[in-house]
Amino acid sequence: MSTDRRTSVLIIGVRIPTPDLDSGSLRLFRILQILARISREACFLAVCPFDQPLYFSRLEADKENLKSAGIVVPEGTDEDPEVFLRTRGPKFDLVILSDEFVAHRYLPRVRRYCPEALVVFDTVDLHYLRLYREALLTRSRELVKMAIATRKRELQAIEKSDVTLVTSTAEHQKLSAMFPREKIRVLSNIHEVSTTGGLSFERRRGVLFVGSFSHGPNLDALSVLMNIFPRLQEAIPGLTLRIAGADPPGEILRNNPRREITFLGHVSDLLPLFHRSRISVAPLRFGAGVKGKVLESMACGLPVVATPVAAEGLGASGGRHLAIAELEEEFILQVIDTYNRKSQWQDFQLHGRALIEEKFSSSAARIVLEELLAGRK
């Protein structure tokens, strides 16, 4: 399909993407990169750029990162979403609302100020599903109420938009049972396969866990991992665990007596870790969408042991692309087996990379985005 350089695209998000901090930002940034190449103009509008001190301190650098990729970033009075939409909205042919909060708040304004635009709601993940699963795990009535309210907002946004994007085949199936199938599209995470630089099986050491700990599912998974790690050490003498991610919990840091566990904090370039670790683990008990930690590991040739929740919606087969196991006994056994068995490790490395190439590459994402450009009003 040929690109349409006549099309102007607006993407509205909560804040400027921080692709080195979280999976959602990395996906959004790579979508923006593609749109900058295939449209006349791709513009990104942040509605809450100062929502946390960390983001404020790096705001200008993150803006420059977007601009260097060819993305237009509003400045001055245009940074006000209401002003920007009122004055610039009519020129856009395609508007993507990224996240449930943004869609709930700005979809009516986009309809008013961008009357000719195809309006797309990008769920990122189904927030209500993540909240509901957490509520079941924690038996929290408050989370049940939040999940119900969030579900109502998300379904309303889907109904009022022209197209809805999901990252997961499982969520596509779920929504296609409620809405016309052509209204729901899969635009998943975007990863580039790395085939060089990794150490051999024999030279690799240790288990890796990656995740931003401001995200509830990662914090819960870390607690699970800390609990099962002593049993893994009993089975694999000298085993080490590296934990990479921003905002590690202070209580766990203070109460970590084990020298074999290293908290690395935020790591801007994870590739060296992927290349020297033996396996990556994702012991998530709840969540939604697809998991960047799983996909990025596979893209870099690092075999993964994941729970069913962590592997959901990937189109992956347990035992072929990665190991999928329930917590805790089966998960522990799969970690031990994958860590020690070279033939299985090599199979996971080979087939995991192939899955990324087939379903999660920039080429696969570009096809979906070109279809959206072609389908504008």
C-alpha atoms as a printed R data frame, in Angstrom:
    type eleno elety resid chain resno       x       y      z
1   ATOM     1    CA   MET     A     1   0.000   0.000  0.000
2   ATOM     2    CA   SER     A     2   1.383   3.409 -0.946
3   ATOM     3    CA   THR     A     3   1.737   6.146  1.655
4   ATOM     4    CA   ASP     A     4  -0.538   9.195  1.570
5   ATOM     5    CA   ARG     A     5   1.553  12.314  2.072
6   ATOM     6    CA   ARG     A     6  -1.561  14.493  1.895
7   ATOM     7    CA   THR     A     7  -2.779  13.392  5.287
8   ATOM     8    CA   SER     A     8  -2.318  15.330  8.533
9   ATOM     9    CA   VAL     A     9  -2.417  13.285 11.722
10  ATOM    10    CA   LEU     A    10  -2.914  14.386 15.322
11  ATOM    11    CA   ILE     A    11  -2.124  12.089 18.238
12  ATOM    12    CA   ILE     A    12  -3.351  13.195 21.661
13  ATOM    13    CA   GLY     A    13  -1.768  11.588 24.725
14  ATOM    14    CA   VAL     A    14  -1.538  12.163 28.442
15  ATOM    15    CA   ARG     A    15   2.106  13.291 28.364
16  ATOM    16    CA   ILE     A    16   5.146  13.415 26.120
17  ATOM    17    CA   PRO     A    17   6.324   9.820 25.546
18  ATOM    18    CA   THR     A    18   9.294   8.631 27.609
19  ATOM    19    CA   PRO     A    19  10.329   5.554 25.592
20  ATOM    20    CA   ASP     A    20  13.214   4.644 27.890
21  ATOM    21    CA   LEU     A    21  10.918   4.464 30.937
22  ATOM    22    CA   ASP     A    22   7.880   2.379 30.035
23  ATOM    23    CA   SER     A    23   6.516   0.030 27.396
24  ATOM    24    CA   GLY     A    24   3.479   2.172 26.572
25  ATOM    25    CA   SER     A    25   5.684   5.162 25.769
26  ATOM    26    CA   LEU     A    26   7.976   3.052 23.610
27  ATOM    27    CA   ARG     A    27   5.014   1.789 21.572
28  ATOM    28    CA   LEU     A    28   3.599   5.304 21.197
29  ATOM    29    CA   PHE     A    29   6.962   6.741 20.163
30  ATOM    30    CA   ARG     A    30   7.439   4.075 17.494
31  ATOM    31    CA   ILE     A    31   3.901   4.666 16.177
32  ATOM    32    CA   LEU     A    32   4.721   8.369 15.925
33  ATOM    33    CA   GLN     A    33   7.945   7.606 14.056
34  ATOM    34    CA   ILE     A    34   6.030   5.604 11.456
35  ATOM    35    CA   LEU     A    35   3.318   8.244 11.103
36  ATOM    36    CA   ALA     A    36   5.963  10.924 10.545
37  ATOM    37    CA   ARG     A    37   7.265   8.901  7.602
38  ATOM    38    CA   ILE     A    38   3.948   8.056  5.925
39  ATOM    39    CA   SER     A    39   1.867  11.234  6.407
40  ATOM    40    CA   ARG     A    40   2.252  14.872  5.428
41  ATOM    41    CA   GLU     A    41   2.361  15.920  9.082
42  ATOM    42    CA   ALA     A    42   2.256  14.059 12.391
43  ATOM    43    CA   CYS     A    43   1.580  16.187 15.458
44  ATOM    44    CA   PHE     A    44   1.598  15.117 19.125
45  ATOM    45    CA   LEU     A    45  -0.412  17.010 21.750
46  ATOM    46    CA   ALA     A    46   0.118  16.237 25.468
47  ATOM    47    CA   VAL     A    47  -2.824  17.107 27.720
48  ATOM    48    CA   CYS     A    48  -1.070  16.602 31.092
49  ATOM    49    CA   PRO     A    49   2.658  17.146 30.438
50  ATOM    50    CA   PHE     A    50   3.482  17.927 34.091
51  ATOM    51    CA   ASP     A    51   1.624  15.098 35.838
52  ATOM    52    CA   GLN     A    52   4.728  13.944 37.784
53  ATOM    53    CA   PRO     A    53   7.967  15.747 38.821
54  ATOM    54    CA   LEU     A    54  10.113  13.212 36.943
55  ATOM    55    CA   TYR     A    55   8.438  14.068 33.656
56  ATOM    56    CA   PHE     A    56   8.732  17.810 34.233
57  ATOM    57    CA   SER     A    57  12.491  17.564 34.786
58  ATOM    58    CA   ARG     A    58  13.024  15.857 31.422
59  ATOM    59    CA   LEU     A    59  10.192  17.495 29.449
60  ATOM    60    CA   GLU     A    60  12.310  19.577 27.080
61  ATOM    61    CA   ALA     A    61  14.613  16.664 26.269
62  ATOM    62    CA   ASP     A    62  11.636  14.422 25.531
63  ATOM    63    CA   LYS     A    63  10.126  17.090 23.279
64  ATOM    64    CA   GLU     A    64  13.379  17.316 21.360
65  ATOM    65    CA   ASN     A    65  13.355  13.547 21.000
66  ATOM    66    CA   LEU     A    66   9.989  13.794 19.248
67  ATOM    67    CA   LYS     A    67  11.051  16.708 17.065
68  ATOM    68    CA   SER     A    68  14.181  14.876 15.935
69  ATOM    69    CA   ALA     A    69  11.907  12.049 14.743
70  ATOM    70    CA   GLY     A    70   9.946  14.521 12.596
71  ATOM    71    CA   ILE     A    71   7.007  14.969 14.996
72  ATOM    72    CA   VAL     A    72   5.425  18.413 15.367
73  ATOM    73    CA   VAL     A    73   5.105  19.392 19.052
74  ATOM    74    CA   PRO     A    74   2.916  22.433 19.854
75  ATOM    75    CA   GLU     A    75   4.640  25.295 21.663
76  ATOM    76    CA   GLY     A    76   3.473  28.365 23.588
77  ATOM    77    CA   THR     A    77  -0.278  28.979 23.637
78  ATOM    78    CA   ASP     A    78  -0.778  26.003 21.315
79  ATOM    79    CA   GLU     A    79   0.182  23.737 24.214
80  ATOM    80    CA   ASP     A    80  -3.268  24.404 25.688
81  ATOM    81    CA   PRO     A    81  -5.387  21.530 24.285
82  ATOM    82    CA   GLU     A    82  -8.556  23.615 24.047
83  ATOM    83    CA   VAL     A    83  -6.800  26.426 22.179
84  ATOM    84    CA   PHE     A    84  -4.957  24.011 19.906
85  ATOM    85    CA   LEU     A    85  -8.033  22.023 18.926
86  ATOM    86    CA   ARG     A    86 -10.132  25.127 18.347
87  ATOM    87    CA   THR     A    87  -7.542  26.845 16.136
88  ATOM    88    CA   ARG     A    88  -5.754  23.917 14.464
89  ATOM    89    CA   GLY     A    89  -8.258  21.065 14.673
90  ATOM    90    CA   PRO     A    90 -10.034  21.478 11.311
91  ATOM    91    CA   LYS     A    91  -6.891  20.652  9.304
92  ATOM    92    CA   PHE     A    92  -6.485  17.111 10.656
93  ATOM    93    CA   ASP     A    93  -7.646  14.087  8.660
94  ATOM    94    CA   LEU     A    94  -6.903  11.499 11.348
95  ATOM    95    CA   VAL     A    95  -6.976  11.938 15.131
96  ATOM    96    CA   ILE     A    96  -5.767   9.214 17.517
97  ATOM    97    CA   LEU     A    97  -6.761   9.495 21.171
98  ATOM    98    CA   SER     A    98  -4.247   7.519 23.214
99  ATOM    99    CA   ASP     A    99  -5.537   6.188 26.548
100 ATOM   100    CA   GLU     A   100  -8.972   5.958 28.153
101 ATOM   101    CA   PHE     A   101  -8.513   9.197 30.132
102 ATOM   102    CA   VAL     A   102  -7.756  11.169 26.970
103 ATOM   103    CA   ALA     A   103 -10.639   9.619 25.010
104 ATOM   104    CA   HIS     A   104 -13.162  10.226 27.789
105 ATOM   105    CA   ARG     A   105 -12.179  13.856 28.169
106 ATOM   106    CA   TYR     A   106 -11.353  14.933 24.610
107 ATOM   107    CA   LEU     A   107 -13.349  12.817 22.175
108 ATOM   108    CA   PRO     A   108 -16.345  15.235 22.151
109 ATOM   109    CA   ARG     A   109 -14.001  18.175 21.516
110 ATOM   110    CA   VAL     A   110 -12.274  16.331 18.693
111 ATOM   111    CA   ARG     A   111 -15.660  15.706 17.064
112 ATOM   112    CA   ARG     A   112 -16.463  19.416 17.405
113 ATOM   113    CA   TYR     A   113 -13.155  20.884 16.245
114 ATOM   114    CA   CYS     A   114 -11.951  18.184 13.806
115 ATOM   115    CA   PRO     A   115 -15.182  17.527 11.882
116 ATOM   116    CA   GLU     A   116 -13.513  15.849  8.868
117 ATOM   117    CA   ALA     A   117 -11.222  13.569 10.837
118 ATOM   118    CA   LEU     A   118 -11.371   9.829 11.268
119 ATOM   119    CA   VAL     A   119 -11.394   9.465 15.069
120 ATOM   120    CA   VAL     A   120  -9.443   6.551 16.532
121 ATOM   121    CA   PHE     A   121  -9.423   5.444 20.174
122 ATOM   122    CA   ASP     A   122  -6.164   3.705 21.125
123 ATOM   123    CA   THR     A   123  -6.894   1.699 24.272
124 ATOM   124    CA   VAL     A   124  -3.189   0.878 24.932
125 ATOM   125    CA   ASP     A   125  -4.681  -1.846 27.098
126 ATOM   126    CA   LEU     A   126  -8.201  -2.379 28.423
127 ATOM   127    CA   HIS     A   127  -7.841  -0.600 31.744
128 ATOM   128    CA   TYR     A   128 -11.050  -2.044 33.163
129 ATOM   129    CA   LEU     A   129  -9.785  -5.588 32.582
130 ATOM   130    CA   ARG     A   130  -6.555  -4.896 34.468
131 ATOM   131    CA   LEU     A   131  -8.476  -3.324 37.370
132 ATOM   132    CA   TYR     A   132 -10.986  -6.154 37.506
133 ATOM   133    CA   ARG     A   133  -8.261  -8.800 37.623
134 ATOM   134    CA   GLU     A   134  -6.474  -6.936 40.392
135 ATOM   135    CA   ALA     A   135  -9.760  -6.676 42.289
136 ATOM   136    CA   LEU     A   136 -10.266 -10.449 42.084
137 ATOM   137    CA   LEU     A   137  -6.731 -11.053 43.327
138 ATOM   138    CA   THR     A   138  -6.895  -8.583 46.220
139 ATOM   139    CA   ARG     A   139 -10.632  -8.972 46.987
140 ATOM   140    CA   SER     A   140 -10.979  -5.192 46.836
141 ATOM   141    CA   ARG     A   141 -14.519  -3.818 46.538
142 ATOM   142    CA   GLU     A   142 -13.093  -0.397 45.759
143 ATOM   143    CA   LEU     A   143 -11.220  -1.771 42.752
144 ATOM   144    CA   VAL     A   144 -14.387  -3.520 41.572
145 ATOM   145    CA   LYS     A   145 -16.174  -0.158 41.586
146 ATOM   146    CA   MET     A   146 -13.268   1.435 39.701
147 ATOM   147    CA   ALA     A   147 -13.292  -1.390 37.149
148 ATOM   148    CA   ILE     A   148 -17.032  -1.000 36.520
149 ATOM   149    CA   ALA     A   149 -16.733   2.775 36.063
150 ATOM   150    CA   THR     A   150 -13.699   2.406 33.806
151 ATOM   151    CA   ARG     A   151 -15.421  -0.244 31.693
152 ATOM   152    CA   LYS     A   152 -18.357   2.102 31.134
153 ATOM   153    CA   ARG     A   153 -16.044   4.909 29.964
154 ATOM   154    CA   GLU     A   154 -13.984   2.632 27.727
155 ATOM   155    CA   LEU     A   155 -17.005   1.078 26.039
156 ATOM   156    CA   GLN     A   156 -18.511   4.535 25.498
157 ATOM   157    CA   ALA     A   157 -15.279   5.693 23.865
158 ATOM   158    CA   ILE     A   158 -15.282   2.638 21.600
159 ATOM   159    CA   GLU     A   159 -18.891   3.280 20.614
160 ATOM   160    CA   LYS     A   160 -18.285   6.978 19.857
161 ATOM   161    CA   SER     A   161 -15.018   6.550 17.918
162 ATOM   162    CA   ASP     A   162 -14.760   5.407 14.305
163 ATOM   163    CA   VAL     A   163 -12.042   2.810 14.975
164 ATOM   164    CA   THR     A   164 -10.608   1.349 18.174
165 ATOM   165    CA   LEU     A   165  -7.070   0.006 18.508
166 ATOM   166    CA   VAL     A   166  -6.068  -2.779 20.894
167 ATOM   167    CA   THR     A   167  -2.637  -4.286 21.464
168 ATOM   168    CA   SER     A   168  -3.765  -7.832 22.203
169 ATOM   169    CA   THR     A   169  -5.486 -10.492 20.099
170 ATOM   170    CA   ALA     A   170  -7.319 -11.558 23.261
171 ATOM   171    CA   GLU     A   171  -8.755  -8.059 23.703
172 ATOM   172    CA   HIS     A   172  -9.635  -7.918 20.006
173 ATOM   173    CA   GLN     A   173 -11.637 -11.102 20.440
174 ATOM   174    CA   LYS     A   174 -13.345  -9.767 23.559
175 ATOM   175    CA   LEU     A   175 -14.398  -6.459 21.963
176 ATOM   176    CA   SER     A   176 -15.353  -8.033 18.618
177 ATOM   177    CA   ALA     A   177 -18.097  -9.899 20.487
178 ATOM   178    CA   MET     A   178 -19.595  -6.529 21.522
179 ATOM   179    CA   PHE     A   179 -18.926  -4.282 18.518
180 ATOM   180    CA   PRO     A   180 -18.706  -4.674 14.717
181 ATOM   181    CA   ARG     A   181 -15.523  -6.595 14.009
182 ATOM   182    CA   GLU     A   182 -14.264  -4.051 11.460
183 ATOM   183    CA   LYS     A   183 -14.379  -1.348 14.138
184 ATOM   184    CA   ILE     A   184 -11.699  -3.092 16.253
185 ATOM   185    CA   ARG     A   185  -8.108  -3.331 14.974
186 ATOM   186    CA   VAL     A   186  -4.941  -4.749 16.507
187 ATOM   187    CA   LEU     A   187  -1.958  -2.367 16.619
188 ATOM   188    CA   SER     A   188   0.400  -3.997 19.060
189 ATOM   189    CA   ASN     A   189   3.815  -3.152 20.465
190 ATOM   190    CA   ILE     A   190   6.585  -2.525 17.960
191 ATOM   191    CA   HIS     A   191   9.982  -4.165 18.372
192 ATOM   192    CA   GLU     A   192  13.076  -4.586 16.245
193 ATOM   193    CA   VAL     A   193  14.774  -7.978 16.315
194 ATOM   194    CA   SER     A   194  18.385  -7.990 17.512
195 ATOM   195    CA   THR     A   195  20.419 -10.897 16.128
196 ATOM   196    CA   THR     A   196  23.942  -9.807 17.086
197 ATOM   197    CA   GLY     A   197  25.825  -9.043 20.275
198 ATOM   198    CA   GLY     A   198  24.341 -11.653 22.588
199 ATOM   199    CA   LEU     A   199  26.536 -14.074 24.492
200 ATOM   200    CA   SER     A   200  26.305 -17.810 24.001
201 ATOM   201    CA   PHE     A   201  24.187 -19.991 26.289
202 ATOM   202    CA   GLU     A   202  27.267 -21.116 28.235
203 ATOM   203    CA   ARG     A   203  28.533 -17.592 28.868
204 ATOM   204    CA   ARG     A   204  25.233 -16.123 30.011
205 ATOM   205    CA   ARG     A   205  24.364 -15.896 33.704
206 ATOM   206    CA   GLY     A   206  21.418 -14.954 35.841
207 ATOM   207    CA   VAL     A   207  17.713 -14.189 35.697
208 ATOM   208    CA   LEU     A   208  16.401 -10.789 34.590
209 ATOM   209    CA   PHE     A   209  13.175  -9.028 35.560
210 ATOM   210    CA   VAL     A   210  12.242  -5.720 33.931
211 ATOM   211    CA   GLY     A   211   9.420  -3.381 34.880
212 ATOM   212    CA   SER     A   212   8.549   0.111 36.025
213 ATOM   213    CA   PHE     A   213   7.389  -0.224 39.621
214 ATOM   214    CA   SER     A   214   4.932   2.640 39.486
215 ATOM   215    CA   HIS     A   215   2.810   0.109 37.569
216 ATOM   216    CA   GLY     A   216   0.829  -2.109 39.963
217 ATOM   217    CA   PRO     A   217   1.189  -5.441 38.096
218 ATOM   218    CA   ASN     A   218   4.989  -5.107 38.115
219 ATOM   219    CA   LEU     A   219   5.092  -4.319 41.822
220 ATOM   220    CA   ASP     A   220   2.986  -7.392 42.570
221 ATOM   221    CA   ALA     A   221   5.144  -9.554 40.275
222 ATOM   222    CA   LEU     A   222   8.282  -8.379 42.069
223 ATOM   223    CA   SER     A   223   6.822  -9.535 45.382
224 ATOM   224    CA   VAL     A   224   6.103 -12.957 43.868
225 ATOM   225    CA   LEU     A   225   9.610 -13.180 42.447
226 ATOM   226    CA   MET     A   226  11.266 -12.291 45.745
227 ATOM   227    CA   ASN     A   227   9.270 -15.049 47.428
228 ATOM   228    CA   ILE     A   228  10.214 -17.795 44.966
229 ATOM   229    CA   PHE     A   229  13.833 -16.799 44.366
230 ATOM   230    CA   PRO     A   230  15.262 -18.745 47.375
231 ATOM   231    CA   ARG     A   231  13.786 -21.946 45.922
232 ATOM   232    CA   LEU     A   232  15.317 -21.175 42.539
233 ATOM   233    CA   GLN     A   233  18.699 -20.701 44.212
234 ATOM   234    CA   GLU     A   234  18.423 -24.089 45.866
235 ATOM   235    CA   ALA     A   235  17.979 -25.700 42.451
236 ATOM   236    CA   ILE     A   236  20.526 -23.528 40.599
237 ATOM   237    CA   PRO     A   237  23.591 -22.880 42.799
238 ATOM   238    CA   GLY     A   238  25.067 -19.407 42.389
239 ATOM   239    CA   LEU     A   239  21.988 -18.063 40.616
240 ATOM   240    CA   THR     A   240  21.748 -14.266 40.430
241 ATOM   241    CA   LEU     A   241  18.766 -11.999 39.844
242 ATOM   242    CA   ARG     A   242  18.930  -8.570 38.210
243 ATOM   243    CA   ILE     A   243  15.928  -6.267 38.572
244 ATOM   244    CA   ALA     A   244  15.741  -3.279 36.219
245 ATOM   245    CA   GLY     A   245  13.107  -0.568 36.397
246 ATOM   246    CA   ALA     A   246  12.314   2.873 37.738
247 ATOM   247    CA   ASP     A   247  10.837   3.448 41.200
248 ATOM   248    CA   PRO     A   248  11.822   0.196 42.960
249 ATOM   249    CA   PRO     A   249   9.987  -0.013 46.303
250 ATOM   250    CA   GLY     A   250  12.019   1.293 49.222
251 ATOM   251    CA   GLU     A   251  10.787  -1.377 51.638
252 ATOM   252    CA   ILE     A   252  12.026  -4.219 49.440
253 ATOM   253    CA   LEU     A   253  15.338  -2.421 48.861
254 ATOM   254    CA   ARG     A   254  15.864  -2.013 52.599
255 ATOM   255    CA   ASN     A   255  14.915  -5.604 53.387
256 ATOM   256    CA   ASN     A   256  16.998  -7.285 50.679
257 ATOM   257    CA   PRO     A   257  19.796  -9.174 52.446
258 ATOM   258    CA   ARG     A   258  20.785 -11.243 49.428
259 ATOM   259    CA   ARG     A   259  23.920 -10.274 47.530
260 ATOM   260    CA   GLU     A   260  22.683 -12.339 44.595
261 ATOM   261    CA   ILE     A   261  19.814  -9.876 43.975
262 ATOM   262    CA   THR     A   262  20.743  -6.575 42.333
263 ATOM   263    CA   PHE     A   263  18.336  -3.660 41.951
264 ATOM   264    CA   LEU     A   264  19.554  -1.591 39.014
265 ATOM   265    CA   GLY     A   265  16.873   1.108 39.035
266 ATOM   266    CA   HIS     A   266  16.125   2.838 35.738
267 ATOM   267    CA   VAL     A   267  18.310   1.505 32.907
268 ATOM   268    CA   SER     A   268  18.201   3.655 29.766
269 ATOM   269    CA   ASP     A   269  19.674   0.928 27.522
270 ATOM   270    CA   LEU     A   270  18.522  -2.584 28.368
271 ATOM   271    CA   LEU     A   271  20.236  -4.315 25.440
272 ATOM   272    CA   PRO     A   272  23.453  -5.243 27.320
273 ATOM   273    CA   LEU     A   273  21.332  -6.835 30.066
274 ATOM   274    CA   PHE     A   274  19.301  -8.806 27.537
275 ATOM   275    CA   HIS     A   275  22.505  -9.988 25.873
276 ATOM   276    CA   ARG     A   276  24.231 -11.332 28.994
277 ATOM   277    CA   SER     A   277  21.300 -12.718 31.029
278 ATOM   278    CA   ARG     A   278  20.358 -16.397 30.650
279 ATOM   279    CA   ILE     A   279  16.566 -15.953 30.904
280 ATOM   280    CA   SER     A   280  13.929 -13.283 31.515
281 ATOM   281    CA   VAL     A   281  10.938 -13.860 33.812
282 ATOM   282    CA   ALA     A   282   7.475 -12.290 33.936
283 ATOM   283    CA   PRO     A   283   5.592 -13.658 36.981
284 ATOM   284    CA   LEU     A   284   2.583 -11.347 36.557
285 ATOM   285    CA   ARG     A   285  -0.648 -12.240 38.336
286 ATOM   286    CA   PHE     A   286  -2.798  -9.549 36.719
287 ATOM   287    CA   GLY     A   287  -2.638  -7.051 33.879
288 ATOM   288    CA   ALA     A   288  -4.016  -6.394 30.392
289 ATOM   289    CA   GLY     A   289  -2.773  -5.737 26.882
290 ATOM   290    CA   VAL     A   290   0.574  -7.191 25.844
291 ATOM   291    CA   LYS     A   291   3.695  -7.030 27.978
292 ATOM   292    CA   GLY     A   292   6.648  -5.082 26.649
293 ATOM   293    CA   LYS     A   293   9.083  -6.871 28.955
294 ATOM   294    CA   VAL     A   294   8.172 -10.190 27.313
295 ATOM   295    CA   LEU     A   295   8.285  -8.919 23.733
296 ATOM   296    CA   GLU     A   296  11.490  -6.910 24.097
297 ATOM   297    CA   SER     A   297  13.232  -9.902 25.687
298 ATOM   298    CA   MET     A   298  12.178 -12.175 22.833
299 ATOM   299    CA   ALA     A   299  13.206  -9.581 20.236
300 ATOM   300    CA   CYS     A   300  16.693  -9.534 21.743
301 ATOM   301    CA   GLY     A   301  17.011 -13.307 21.775
302 ATOM   302    CA   LEU     A   302  16.469 -13.706 25.525
303 ATOM   303    CA   PRO     A   303  14.175 -16.655 26.322
304 ATOM   304    CA   VAL     A   304  11.229 -15.911 28.607
305 ATOM   305    CA   VAL     A   305   9.328 -17.749 31.320
306 ATOM   306    CA   ALA     A   306   5.936 -16.067 31.729
307 ATOM   307    CA   THR     A   307   2.611 -16.592 33.427
308 ATOM   308    CA   PRO     A   308  -0.515 -16.954 31.241
309 ATOM   309    CA   VAL     A   309  -1.408 -13.331 32.021
310 ATOM   310    CA   ALA     A   310   2.032 -12.144 30.888
311 ATOM   311    CA   ALA     A   311   1.818 -14.151 27.652
312 ATOM   312    CA   GLU     A   312  -1.807 -13.306 26.890
313 ATOM   313    CA   GLY     A   313  -2.702 -11.968 23.462
314 ATOM   314    CA   LEU     A   314   0.704 -12.570 21.851
315 ATOM   315    CA   GLY     A   315  -0.351 -15.410 19.594
316 ATOM   316    CA   ALA     A   316   2.506 -17.359 21.164
317 ATOM   317    CA   SER     A   317   2.632 -21.078 21.891
318 ATOM   318    CA   GLY     A   318   3.964 -22.262 25.225
319 ATOM   319    CA   GLY     A   319   6.859 -24.654 24.670
320 ATOM   320    CA   ARG     A   320   7.649 -23.166 21.254
321 ATOM   321    CA   HIS     A   321   8.077 -19.385 21.544
322 ATOM   322    CA   LEU     A   322   8.506 -19.195 25.329
323 ATOM   323    CA   ALA     A   323   7.668 -21.089 28.517
324 ATOM   324    CA   ILE     A   324   4.188 -20.371 29.920
325 ATOM   325    CA   ALA     A   325   3.486 -21.556 33.455
326 ATOM   326    CA   GLU     A   326   1.128 -20.890 36.339
327 ATOM   327    CA   LEU     A   327   2.485 -19.717 39.666
328 ATOM   328    CA   GLU     A   328   4.184 -20.988 41.727
329 ATOM   329    CA   GLU     A   329   5.228 -24.649 41.426
330 ATOM   330    CA   GLU     A   330   4.962 -24.969 37.645
331 ATOM   331    CA   PHE     A   331   6.624 -21.583 37.162
332 ATOM   332    CA   ILE     A   332   9.607 -22.561 39.308
333 ATOM   333    CA   LEU     A   333  10.034 -25.831 37.393
334 ATOM   334    CA   GLN     A   334   9.917 -24.012 34.029
335 ATOM   335    CA   VAL     A   335  12.503 -21.466 35.157
336 ATOM   336    CA   ILE     A   336  14.848 -24.262 36.237
337 ATOM   337    CA   ASP     A   337  14.296 -26.235 33.029
338 ATOM   338    CA   THR     A   338  14.725 -23.278 30.672
339 ATOM   339    CA   TYR     A   339  17.780 -22.051 32.556
340 ATOM   340    CA   ASN     A   340  19.529 -25.420 32.417
341 ATOM   341    CA   ARG     A   341  18.421 -27.025 29.145
342 ATOM   342    CA   LYS     A   342  20.383 -25.634 26.221
343 ATOM   343    CA   SER     A   343  18.267 -27.198 23.459
344 ATOM   344    CA   GLN     A   344  15.048 -25.704 24.808
345 ATOM   345    CA   TRP     A   345  16.746 -22.353 25.403
346 ATOM   346    CA   GLN     A   346  17.922 -22.243 21.789
347 ATOM   347    CA   ASP     A   347  14.463 -23.179 20.477
348 ATOM   348    CA   PHE     A   348  12.865 -20.363 22.472
349 ATOM   349    CA   GLN     A   349  15.467 -17.925 21.179
350 ATOM   350    CA   LEU     A   350  14.905 -18.911 17.547
351 ATOM   351    CA   HIS     A   351  11.112 -19.083 17.556
352 ATOM   352    CA   GLY     A   352  10.688 -16.071 19.841
353 ATOM   353    CA   ARG     A   353  12.573 -13.847 17.405
354 ATOM   354    CA   ALA     A   354  10.524 -15.232 14.513
355 ATOM   355    CA   LEU     A   355   7.274 -14.359 16.306
356 ATOM   356    CA   ILE     A   356   8.441 -10.765 16.848
357 ATOM   357    CA   GLU     A   357   9.429 -10.448 13.185
358 ATOM   358    CA   GLU     A   358   6.049 -11.744 12.046
359 ATOM   359    CA   LYS     A   359   3.643  -9.913 14.378
360 ATOM   360    CA   PHE     A   360   5.395  -7.116 16.251
361 ATOM   361    CA   SER     A   361   7.700  -5.470 13.719
362 ATOM   362    CA   SER     A   362   7.503  -1.906 12.422
363 ATOM   363    CA   SER     A   363   6.430  -3.370  9.068
364 ATOM   364    CA   ALA     A   364   3.382  -5.023 10.662
365 ATOM   365    CA   ALA     A   365   2.468  -1.780 12.444
366 ATOM   366    CA   ARG     A   366   2.925   0.283  9.292
367 ATOM   367    CA   ILE     A   367   0.313  -1.800  7.448
368 ATOM   368    CA   VAL     A   368  -2.303  -0.996 10.116
369 ATOM   369    CA   LEU     A   369  -1.421   2.700 10.169
370 ATOM   370    CA   GLU     A   370  -1.541   2.946  6.373
371 ATOM   371    CA   GLU     A   371  -5.005   1.376  6.455
372 ATOM   372    CA   LEU     A   372  -6.122   4.036  8.927
373 ATOM   373    CA   LEU     A   373  -4.760   6.800  6.680
374 ATOM   374    CA   ALA     A   374  -6.532   5.277  3.673
375 ATOM   375    CA   GLY     A   375  -9.785   5.069  5.659
376 ATOM   376    CA   ARG     A   376  -9.959   8.723  6.640
377 ATOM   377    CA   LYS     A   377 -13.229  10.527  6.030
